[in-house]
Amino acid sequence: MVNMFVSVSIKFKILVLLLLCMSLLTACGFHLRGKVDLPEQLSPLYVKAENLNSDLLRELDRLFRTNNVSRAESEARASAVLEIIQVIKSQRVLSVDTRGRVREYELSLRIQYSLRGKDVSSLDKTIHLGRDLLFDPDSVLAIGYEQEVLYEDMNRDAARLILQQLAAVGKKTVNSEQ
């Protein structure tokens, strides 16, 4: 009987401790990464780009669906227009060995975009992202795959940055109206 009360008491203490920790996390403003609330001035949002099948647009679309961002099918029906002006992938040699063979590349992704809207302050931004890629001449196929993975990772980061900057612009617009 005493054993049962001890076990219930410990479980109760653990439960209270967990609830206390969770309430402290929410009190400090903690929220899961990736969840961004866009203001109503950006809804519905139209995305305009030359290449609608790019990796960046697929990633942006996934983030918009995850964050319940309403999308417009045409520019005329949108409250705001996000235009992806330019996406440039490049690579340059970072280091060579004693024989002059490439040992390391720097991969970079440059994205230029703008935001225009009726009730939104305009935004023109450029995002630069980079990753280093070690080159092994004995595994050329693996290097090609690793390069693709690094570019996918940069597209994912760029899409998150764009979403966060859209949220910041929307908050600035809301604060300036008040």
C-alpha positions as protocol buffer text, in pm:
chain_id: "A"
residue {
  index: 1
  type: MET
  ca { x: 0 y: 0 z: 0 }
}
residue {
  index: 2
  type: VAL
  ca { x: 279 y: 244 z: 89 }
}
residue {
  index: 3
  type: ASN
  ca { x: 465 y: 138 z: -225 }
}
residue {
  index: 4
  type: MET
  ca { x: 165 y: 236 z: -436 }
}
residue {
  index: 5
  type: PHE
  ca { x: 150 y: 585 z: -279 }
}
residue {
  index: 6
  type: VAL
  ca { x: 524 y: 635 z: -336 }
}
residue {
  index: 7
  type: SER
  ca { x: 491 y: 542 z: -704 }
}
residue {
  index: 8
  type: VAL
  ca { x: 187 y: 770 z: -750 }
}
residue {
  index: 9
  type: SER
  ca { x: 370 y: 1050 z: -569 }
}
residue {
  index: 10
  type: ILE
  ca { x: 674 y: 1018 z: -798 }
}
residue {
  index: 11
  type: LYS
  ca { x: 456 y: 1008 z: -1110 }
}
residue {
  index: 12
  type: PHE
  ca { x: 268 y: 1315 z: -987 }
}
residue {
  index: 13
  type: LYS
  ca { x: 595 y: 1502 z: -924 }
}
residue {
  index: 14
  type: ILE
  ca { x: 723 y: 1413 z: -1271 }
}
residue {
  index: 15
  type: LEU
  ca { x: 396 y: 1529 z: -1428 }
}
residue {
  index: 16
  type: VAL
  ca { x: 406 y: 1858 z: -1236 }
}
residue {
  index: 17
  type: LEU
  ca { x: 771 y: 1909 z: -1336 }
}
residue {
  index: 18
  type: LEU
  ca { x: 690 y: 1845 z: -1704 }
}
residue {
  index: 19
  type: LEU
  ca { x: 397 y: 2087 z: -1695 }
}
residue {
  index: 20
  type: LEU
  ca { x: 616 y: 2349 z: -1530 }
}
residue {
  index: 21
  type: CYS
  ca { x: 885 y: 2308 z: -1797 }
}
residue {
  index: 22
  type: MET
  ca { x: 629 y: 2333 z: -2077 }
}
residue {
  index: 23
  type: SER
  ca { x: 474 y: 2646 z: -1930 }
}
residue {
  index: 24
  type: LEU
  ca { x: 819 y: 2806 z: -1899 }
}
residue {
  index: 25
  type: LEU
  ca { x: 894 y: 2728 z: -2264 }
}
residue {
  index: 26
  type: THR
  ca { x: 571 y: 2886 z: -2385 }
}
residue {
  index: 27
  type: ALA
  ca { x: 616 y: 3184 z: -2152 }
}
residue {
  index: 28
  type: CYS
  ca { x: 954 y: 3269 z: -2305 }
}
residue {
  index: 29
  type: GLY
  ca { x: 806 y: 3275 z: -2657 }
}
residue {
  index: 30
  type: PHE
  ca { x: 945 y: 2942 z: -2772 }
}
residue {
  index: 31
  type: HIS
  ca { x: 783 y: 2792 z: -3080 }
}
residue {
  index: 32
  type: LEU
  ca { x: 882 y: 2514 z: -3314 }
}
residue {
  index: 33
  type: ARG
  ca { x: 1120 y: 2600 z: -3596 }
}
residue {
  index: 34
  type: GLY
  ca { x: 954 y: 2639 z: -3931 }
}
residue {
  index: 35
  type: LYS
  ca { x: 621 y: 2773 z: -3805 }
}
residue {
  index: 36
  type: VAL
  ca { x: 581 y: 3132 z: -3923 }
}
residue {
  index: 37
  type: ASP
  ca { x: 266 y: 3340 z: -3905 }
}
residue {
  index: 38
  type: LEU
  ca { x: 225 y: 3568 z: -4202 }
}
residue {
  index: 39
  type: PRO
  ca { x: 2 y: 3873 z: -4155 }
}
residue {
  index: 40
  type: GLU
  ca { x: -331 y: 3902 z: -4333 }
}
residue {
  index: 41
  type: GLN
  ca { x: -197 y: 4177 z: -4563 }
}
residue {
  index: 42
  type: LEU
  ca { x: 0 y: 3907 z: -4748 }
}
residue {
  index: 43
  type: SER
  ca { x: -299 y: 3683 z: -4798 }
}
residue {
  index: 44
  type: PRO
  ca { x: -363 y: 3563 z: -5061 }
}
residue {
  index: 45
  type: LEU
  ca { x: -7 y: 3560 z: -5192 }
}
residue {
  index: 46
  type: TYR
  ca { x: 88 y: 3509 z: -5555 }
}
residue {
  index: 47
  type: VAL
  ca { x: 431 y: 3374 z: -5644 }
}
residue {
  index: 48
  type: LYS
  ca { x: 572 y: 3487 z: -5977 }
}
residue {
  index: 49
  type: ALA
  ca { x: 881 y: 3327 z: -6130 }
}
residue {
  index: 50
  type: GLU
  ca { x: 1028 y: 3230 z: -6465 }
}
residue {
  index: 51
  type: ASN
  ca { x: 1080 y: 2866 z: -6376 }
}
residue {
  index: 52
  type: LEU
  ca { x: 779 y: 2735 z: -6183 }
}
residue {
  index: 53
  type: ASN
  ca { x: 941 y: 2392 z: -6142 }
}
residue {
  index: 54
  type: SER
  ca { x: 1253 y: 2507 z: -5961 }
}
residue {
  index: 55
  type: ASP
  ca { x: 1369 y: 2349 z: -5637 }
}
residue {
  index: 56
  type: LEU
  ca { x: 1328 y: 2681 z: -5456 }
}
residue {
  index: 57
  type: LEU
  ca { x: 963 y: 2718 z: -5561 }
}
residue {
  index: 58
  type: ARG
  ca { x: 886 y: 2360 z: -5459 }
}
residue {
  index: 59
  type: GLU
  ca { x: 1038 y: 2430 z: -5119 }
}
residue {
  index: 60
  type: LEU
  ca { x: 850 y: 2759 z: -5085 }
}
residue {
  index: 61
  type: ASP
  ca { x: 526 y: 2584 z: -5180 }
}
residue {
  index: 62
  type: ARG
  ca { x: 587 y: 2318 z: -4914 }
}
residue {
  index: 63
  type: LEU
  ca { x: 651 y: 2586 z: -4651 }
}
residue {
  index: 64
  type: PHE
  ca { x: 341 y: 2781 z: -4755 }
}
residue {
  index: 65
  type: ARG
  ca { x: 126 y: 2468 z: -4719 }
}
residue {
  index: 66
  type: THR
  ca { x: 285 y: 2387 z: -4382 }
}
residue {
  index: 67
  type: ASN
  ca { x: 219 y: 2739 z: -4254 }
}
residue {
  index: 68
  type: ASN
  ca { x: -134 y: 2764 z: -4402 }
}
residue {
  index: 69
  type: VAL
  ca { x: -47 y: 3055 z: -4630 }
}
residue {
  index: 70
  type: SER
  ca { x: -328 y: 3111 z: -4877 }
}
residue {
  index: 71
  type: ARG
  ca { x: -215 y: 3135 z: -5236 }
}
residue {
  index: 72
  type: ALA
  ca { x: -371 y: 3323 z: -5527 }
}
residue {
  index: 73
  type: GLU
  ca { x: -394 y: 3167 z: -5872 }
}
residue {
  index: 74
  type: SER
  ca { x: -339 y: 3497 z: -6050 }
}
residue {
  index: 75
  type: GLU
  ca { x: -168 y: 3824 z: -5985 }
}
residue {
  index: 76
  type: ALA
  ca { x: -499 y: 4011 z: -6014 }
}
residue {
  index: 77
  type: ARG
  ca { x: -654 y: 3819 z: -5723 }
}
residue {
  index: 78
  type: ALA
  ca { x: -353 y: 3857 z: -5491 }
}
residue {
  index: 79
  type: SER
  ca { x: -307 y: 4102 z: -5207 }
}
residue {
  index: 80
  type: ALA
  ca { x: 69 y: 4065 z: -5243 }
}
residue {
  index: 81
  type: VAL
  ca { x: 305 y: 3935 z: -5511 }
}
residue {
  index: 82
  type: LEU
  ca { x: 630 y: 3759 z: -5432 }
}
residue {
  index: 83
  type: GLU
  ca { x: 848 y: 3767 z: -5743 }
}
residue {
  index: 84
  type: ILE
  ca { x: 1153 y: 3545 z: -5767 }
}
residue {
  index: 85
  type: ILE
  ca { x: 1361 y: 3758 z: -6002 }
}
residue {
  index: 86
  type: GLN
  ca { x: 1680 y: 3556 z: -6028 }
}
residue {
  index: 87
  type: VAL
  ca { x: 1825 y: 3229 z: -5895 }
}
residue {
  index: 88
  type: ILE
  ca { x: 2193 y: 3173 z: -5970 }
}
residue {
  index: 89
  type: LYS
  ca { x: 2389 y: 2862 z: -5876 }
}
residue {
  index: 90
  type: SER
  ca { x: 2766 y: 2885 z: -5904 }
}
residue {
  index: 91
  type: GLN
  ca { x: 3081 y: 2715 z: -5794 }
}
residue {
  index: 92
  type: ARG
  ca { x: 3440 y: 2825 z: -5765 }
}
residue {
  index: 93
  type: VAL
  ca { x: 3763 y: 2652 z: -5677 }
}
residue {
  index: 94
  type: LEU
  ca { x: 3870 y: 2702 z: -5316 }
}
residue {
  index: 95
  type: SER
  ca { x: 4185 y: 2493 z: -5303 }
}
residue {
  index: 96
  type: VAL
  ca { x: 4409 y: 2278 z: -5518 }
}
residue {
  index: 97
  type: ASP
  ca { x: 4669 y: 2014 z: -5430 }
}
residue {
  index: 98
  type: THR
  ca { x: 5042 y: 2023 z: -5514 }
}
residue {
  index: 99
  type: ARG
  ca { x: 4970 y: 1884 z: -5862 }
}
residue {
  index: 100
  type: GLY
  ca { x: 4721 y: 2159 z: -5939 }
}
residue {
  index: 101
  type: ARG
  ca { x: 4413 y: 1935 z: -5908 }
}
residue {
  index: 102
  type: VAL
  ca { x: 4100 y: 2071 z: -5745 }
}
residue {
  index: 103
  type: ARG
  ca { x: 4051 y: 1959 z: -5383 }
}
residue {
  index: 104
  type: GLU
  ca { x: 3772 y: 2186 z: -5268 }
}
residue {
  index: 105
  type: TYR
  ca { x: 3490 y: 2389 z: -5424 }
}
residue {
  index: 106
  type: GLU
  ca { x: 3269 y: 2661 z: -5286 }
}
residue {
  index: 107
  type: LEU
  ca { x: 2907 y: 2622 z: -5399 }
}
residue {
  index: 108
  type: SER
  ca { x: 2692 y: 2931 z: -5383 }
}
residue {
  index: 109
  type: LEU
  ca { x: 2329 y: 3016 z: -5436 }
}
residue {
  index: 110
  type: ARG
  ca { x: 2215 y: 3374 z: -5499 }
}
residue {
  index: 111
  type: ILE
  ca { x: 1844 y: 3453 z: -5496 }
}
residue {
  index: 112
  type: GLN
  ca { x: 1701 y: 3792 z: -5579 }
}
residue {
  index: 113
  type: TYR
  ca { x: 1334 y: 3853 z: -5502 }
}
residue {
  index: 114
  type: SER
  ca { x: 1084 y: 4128 z: -5441 }
}
residue {
  index: 115
  type: LEU
  ca { x: 753 y: 4169 z: -5264 }
}
residue {
  index: 116
  type: ARG
  ca { x: 487 y: 4411 z: -5378 }
}
residue {
  index: 117
  type: GLY
  ca { x: 138 y: 4461 z: -5247 }
}
residue {
  index: 118
  type: LYS
  ca { x: -146 y: 4700 z: -5182 }
}
residue {
  index: 119
  type: ASP
  ca { x: -116 y: 4713 z: -4802 }
}
residue {
  index: 120
  type: VAL
  ca { x: 245 y: 4597 z: -4772 }
}
residue {
  index: 121
  type: SER
  ca { x: 568 y: 4793 z: -4774 }
}
residue {
  index: 122
  type: SER
  ca { x: 776 y: 4694 z: -5076 }
}
residue {
  index: 123
  type: LEU
  ca { x: 1074 y: 4469 z: -5035 }
}
residue {
  index: 124
  type: ASP
  ca { x: 1372 y: 4402 z: -5262 }
}
residue {
  index: 125
  type: LYS
  ca { x: 1617 y: 4148 z: -5124 }
}
residue {
  index: 126
  type: THR
  ca { x: 1903 y: 3927 z: -5227 }
}
residue {
  index: 127
  type: ILE
  ca { x: 2000 y: 3614 z: -5038 }
}
residue {
  index: 128
  type: HIS
  ca { x: 2349 y: 3468 z: -5065 }
}
residue {
  index: 129
  type: LEU
  ca { x: 2414 y: 3117 z: -4935 }
}
residue {
  index: 130
  type: GLY
  ca { x: 2727 y: 2907 z: -4964 }
}
residue {
  index: 131
  type: ARG
  ca { x: 2862 y: 2562 z: -4881 }
}
residue {
  index: 132
  type: ASP
  ca { x: 3205 y: 2402 z: -4915 }
}
residue {
  index: 133
  type: LEU
  ca { x: 3243 y: 2078 z: -5109 }
}
residue {
  index: 134
  type: LEU
  ca { x: 3550 y: 1857 z: -5074 }
}
residue {
  index: 135
  type: PHE
  ca { x: 3642 y: 1700 z: -5407 }
}
residue {
  index: 136
  type: ASP
  ca { x: 3772 y: 1345 z: -5429 }
}
residue {
  index: 137
  type: PRO
  ca { x: 3870 y: 1248 z: -5785 }
}
residue {
  index: 138
  type: ASP
  ca { x: 3820 y: 879 z: -5698 }
}
residue {
  index: 139
  type: SER
  ca { x: 3448 y: 922 z: -5626 }
}
residue {
  index: 140
  type: VAL
  ca { x: 3316 y: 1160 z: -5890 }
}
residue {
  index: 141
  type: LEU
  ca { x: 2960 y: 1016 z: -5881 }
}
residue {
  index: 142
  type: ALA
  ca { x: 2939 y: 1063 z: -5505 }
}
residue {
  index: 143
  type: ILE
  ca { x: 3059 y: 1420 z: -5541 }
}
residue {
  index: 144
  type: GLY
  ca { x: 2781 y: 1492 z: -5792 }
}
residue {
  index: 145
  type: TYR
  ca { x: 2523 y: 1354 z: -5549 }
}
residue {
  index: 146
  type: GLU
  ca { x: 2670 y: 1551 z: -5259 }
}
residue {
  index: 147
  type: GLN
  ca { x: 2658 y: 1867 z: -5470 }
}
residue {
  index: 148
  type: GLU
  ca { x: 2285 y: 1812 z: -5537 }
}
residue {
  index: 149
  type: VAL
  ca { x: 2221 y: 1755 z: -5166 }
}
residue {
  index: 150
  type: LEU
  ca { x: 2405 y: 2075 z: -5075 }
}
residue {
  index: 151
  type: TYR
  ca { x: 2204 y: 2278 z: -5327 }
}
residue {
  index: 152
  type: GLU
  ca { x: 1879 y: 2126 z: -5193 }
}
residue {
  index: 153
  type: ASP
  ca { x: 1988 y: 2224 z: -4843 }
}
residue {
  index: 154
  type: MET
  ca { x: 2060 y: 2580 z: -4957 }
}
residue {
  index: 155
  type: ASN
  ca { x: 1719 y: 2599 z: -5129 }
}
residue {
  index: 156
  type: ARG
  ca { x: 1554 y: 2485 z: -4805 }
}
residue {
  index: 157
  type: ASP
  ca { x: 1743 y: 2750 z: -4606 }
}
residue {
  index: 158
  type: ALA
  ca { x: 1662 y: 3019 z: -4864 }
}
residue {
  index: 159
  type: ALA
  ca { x: 1291 y: 2935 z: -4858 }
}
residue {
  index: 160
  type: ARG
  ca { x: 1289 y: 2960 z: -4477 }
}
residue {
  index: 161
  type: LEU
  ca { x: 1470 y: 3294 z: -4493 }
}
residue {
  index: 162
  type: ILE
  ca { x: 1224 y: 3430 z: -4748 }
}
residue {
  index: 163
  type: LEU
  ca { x: 929 y: 3322 z: -4534 }
}
residue {
  index: 164
  type: GLN
  ca { x: 1080 y: 3481 z: -4223 }
}
residue {
  index: 165
  type: GLN
  ca { x: 1151 y: 3804 z: -4409 }
}
residue {
  index: 166
  type: LEU
  ca { x: 794 y: 3812 z: -4542 }
}
residue {
  index: 167
  type: ALA
  ca { x: 667 y: 3776 z: -4186 }
}
residue {
  index: 168
  type: ALA
  ca { x: 897 y: 4058 z: -4070 }
}
residue {
  index: 169
  type: VAL
  ca { x: 781 y: 4289 z: -4349 }
}
residue {
  index: 170
  type: GLY
  ca { x: 421 y: 4215 z: -4263 }
}
residue {
  index: 171
  type: LYS
  ca { x: 481 y: 4290 z: -3894 }
}
residue {
  index: 172
  type: LYS
  ca { x: 654 y: 4618 z: -3985 }
}
residue {
  index: 173
  type: THR
  ca { x: 356 y: 4714 z: -4202 }
}
residue {
  index: 174
  type: VAL
  ca { x: 110 y: 4633 z: -3922 }
}
residue {
  index: 175
  type: ASN
  ca { x: 313 y: 4836 z: -3669 }
}
residue {
  index: 176
  type: SER
  ca { x: 338 y: 5139 z: -3900 }
}
residue {
  index: 177
  type: GLU
  ca { x: -41 y: 5143 z: -3948 }
}
residue {
  index: 178
  type: GLN
  ca { x: -105 y: 5164 z: -3573 }
}
